[in-house]
Amino acid sequence: MTKPSDICYSHGFNNEHESEALKGALPIGQFNPQKCPYGLYAEQFSSTAFTAPKHENRRTWMYRIRPSISMGDYSPIDKGLLRTAPLNGQPCPPNVMRWDAQPITETPTDFIDGLTTVAANGDANTQIGIGIHLYSANKDMENRYFCNADGELLFVPEKGELTARTELGLLHVKPGEILVIPRGIKFQINPMGEPIRGYLCENYGSPFTLPERGPVGANGFANQRDFCYPTACFEDSEQSSCLVTKFCGELYQAELDHSPLDVVAWVGNSAPYKYDLSRFNVINSVSFDHPDPSIFTVLTSPSDTPGTANMDFVIFPPRWMVAENTFRPPWYHRNVMSEFMGLVHGVYDAKEKGFEPGGMSLHNCMTPHGPEAEVFEKASNTPLSPQKYDNTLAFMFESRYVIAPTEFSLHSTTKQKDYLDCWANLNKHFDGKA
């Protein structure tokens, strides 16, 4: 087993990285020589259109032992509880909804078989919207590999450390970090000792990028230097293996007589990456009032409407609260954006009970929500000294499109039937006097 300390990274969000596992494997001065070093095949991987603007263009040149076409035909396989938008005919009630954490099965289960879709919006075939899944696994993928042609994958681990073995190299990821794998990259997800569980956002839309800082200026939020990219690490194996591909919402498998992770060198900016959320530079109020949660955006997938995201990935990390004469938890609100929340560890400041690590909540477009009754009373009357919100990490997938729960999640035994009760004791304080 590869130790985390043995894995090397290069740094810088959306940089053009280059890496070679064998000296001289990477062609110099051109991408596609008549004959590549070491008898390798050149293969371009593009996760945006060829003609996308330069600042948006994502592509990587790979130098591999066999080209990706060296495989058998695909045949369909059972997709279990994996679903893809549009969820045709699936009702989407405007209720607030919350779920307990899904238990990790004791049956030997790898990453593919442990995928469960809980919600989705948009349409994968038109490259709009997102799918939201839970992942869990207690065994390696062994001779199975996965490729998702429908969307980019954002992992938010909640339990257990994992190794991502990808075409472009290895990444070690643990709770408190995130992992992003571009649409179309082949990979394995393997637990490191203990079972793993977490959240997975499948981004059908434009690839994630860093949000604009606006008046904040040149620094702050997530800094480019803190994003870690893999270095080349290839498998030269001729053992039979299986590539499972998600395509148009279905799962297909193809037999291979080799490992598909056979890239000896690569250069480009479309590659998997990870990010330690503790490095997010929180910007917050130092005077009064509660800024919009958009100031906690780590990554964004823009839509065709400026400022209105296909999906924002927002975190609520440890931070100081110092605002004066201010109700400090999130205010009560209704929002054109739809909000799916999860909790990695600790307690979320707007919910003291019932929202556990591994759990999730859904507050859709224009559905009212906010702090539970006990949180409101406490925050309205507590002395406003500087306070450190510590030992907490919650996050939100926020989308301009309504997020529809799947049939599985609507009828799951983990769905909390009494979620509304946390607002039941909101008392009337109005007295009619100035």
Secondary structure, DSSP 8 states (H G I E B T S, - for coil): ---GGG--EEE-TT--EEEESSTT-S-SS-S--SS-GGG-EEEEEESS-TTS-TTT--EEEEEESS-TT-S---EEE--TB---S--TT-------EEE------SS---TTTT-EEEEE-SBGGGTBSEEEEEEEESS--TTEEEEESS-EEEEEEEES-EEEEETTEEEEE-TTEEEEE-TT-EEEEEESSS-EEEEEEEE-SS--B----GGG-SS-BS-GGGEEEE--------S-EEEEEEETTEEEEEEESS-S--EEEEEES---EEEEGGG-B----SSSS---GGGGEEEEE--SSTT--SEEEEEE-SEEE--SS---S---B--SSEEEEEEEEE-BTTBSSS--TT-EEEE-TT--B---HHHHHHHHHS----EEE-SEEEEEEEESS--EE-HHHHT-TTB-TTGGGGGTT------S--
